[in-house]
Amino acid sequence: MPPPVSFSLSELADDAFLSQREIAAILRVAVSTVECWRRRRHALRWISLPGGAVRYYVRDLRQFLASGKKRKPKPKDSSPPATYEAARQPEVARKPRPQRRAGRADAAELQQETT
């Protein structure tokens, strides 16, 4: 997670650009989270500049923050199982392995025995 920003969002013009790192710092999330949101078509709009750089308008960030969309709560019980046995999955019956085919030497021996 990037360090907190050193500027005030309220002092920026609406048409100013912010980088992914600045967005992550303002929202206090990891840069990879912002990248993931973009891949999943998140509500926070972005633009791609020539050369592939991704930027966000300040007005779009303000609109997103004003929308009040909440994060999904984390599950309350995410602790690991008490014992290893409780975590084990039941074993699935496997098909028996087929017999190994005879190699060239074995095939030659079989032919000699039959002749």
C-alpha positions in Angstrom: 0.0 0.0 0.0 1.5 3.4 -0.9 2.1 6.0 1.7 -0.6 8.7 2.3 -0.8 11.5 -0.2 1.0 14.8 0.5 -1.7 16.9 -1.2 -5.3 17.8 -0.5 -7.9 16.4 -2.9 -10.1 19.4 -2.3 -7.4 21.7 -3.6 -7.1 19.9 -7.0 -9.0 21.1 -10.1 -11.7 18.7 -11.4 -9.8 18.2 -14.7 -6.5 17.3 -13.0 -5.1 13.8 -13.6 -4.2 11.3 -10.9 -2.1 8.2 -11.3 -3.0 4.7 -10.1 -0.5 5.1 -7.2 -2.2 8.4 -6.1 -5.6 6.8 -6.4 -4.4 3.9 -4.2 -2.9 6.3 -1.7 -6.1 8.4 -1.4 -8.4 5.3 -1.1 -5.8 3.5 1.2 -5.8 0.3 -1.0 -3.0 -1.5 -2.8 -2.0 -0.4 -6.3 -2.8 -3.9 -7.4 -6.3 -3.5 -6.1 -6.8 -0.4 -8.3 -5.4 -2.4 -11.3 -7.8 -5.2 -10.5 -10.8 -2.9 -10.3 -9.9 -1.5 -13.8 -9.7 -5.0 -15.3 -13.1 -5.8 -13.7 -14.8 -2.6 -15.0 -15.1 -1.0 -11.6 -17.3 2.1 -11.2 -14.2 4.3 -10.9 -13.7 5.6 -14.4 -10.2 5.9 -16.0 -8.6 7.0 -19.3 -5.7 5.5 -21.2 -3.2 8.1 -22.5 -1.1 7.5 -25.6 1.7 5.2 -24.6 -0.5 3.1 -22.3 -0.4 5.3 -19.1 -3.6 5.1 -17.1 -4.9 8.2 -15.4 -8.0 9.2 -13.4 -9.7 12.5 -13.4 -10.2 14.1 -10.0 -13.9 14.7 -10.8 -14.4 11.0 -11.4 -12.7 10.1 -8.1 -14.9 12.7 -6.3 -18.0 11.3 -8.0 -17.0 7.8 -7.0 -16.4 8.8 -3.3 -19.8 10.7 -3.3 -21.6 7.6 -4.6 -21.0 5.9 -1.2 -20.5 2.4 -2.6 -19.5 0.2 0.3 -17.0 -2.5 0.4 -18.1 -6.1 0.8 -17.6 -7.1 4.4 -15.0 -9.8 5.1 -16.4 -13.1 6.4 -16.4 -13.1 10.2 -15.0 -16.7 10.7 -11.9 -16.9 8.5 -9.9 -18.8 11.1 -8.3 -22.1 9.9 -9.8 -25.4 11.1 -8.9 -26.6 14.6 -7.2 -29.8 13.4 -5.7 -31.2 10.3 -8.2 -34.0 10.2 -11.1 -31.5 10.0 -9.5 -29.9 7.0 -8.9 -33.1 5.1 -11.2 -33.8 2.2 -12.6 -37.3 1.8 -10.5 -39.5 -0.4 -11.8 -40.1 -3.9 -11.7 -43.6 -5.2 -9.2 -43.8 -8.1 -9.4 -46.0 -11.1 -6.8 -48.8 -11.1 -3.8 -48.2 -13.3 -3.8 -50.1 -16.6 -1.1 -52.8 -17.0 2.1 -51.6 -18.5 2.5 -52.4 -22.1 5.3 -54.6 -23.2 8.3 -52.8 -24.4 10.3 -53.9 -27.5 12.5 -56.3 -25.5 9.5 -57.9 -23.9 7.7 -58.1 -27.2 10.7 -59.8 -28.8 10.8 -62.3 -25.9 7.1 -63.1 -26.4 7.6 -63.7 -30.1 10.6 -66.0 -29.5 8.5 -68.0 -26.9 5.6 -68.4 -29.3 7.7 -69.6 -32.2 
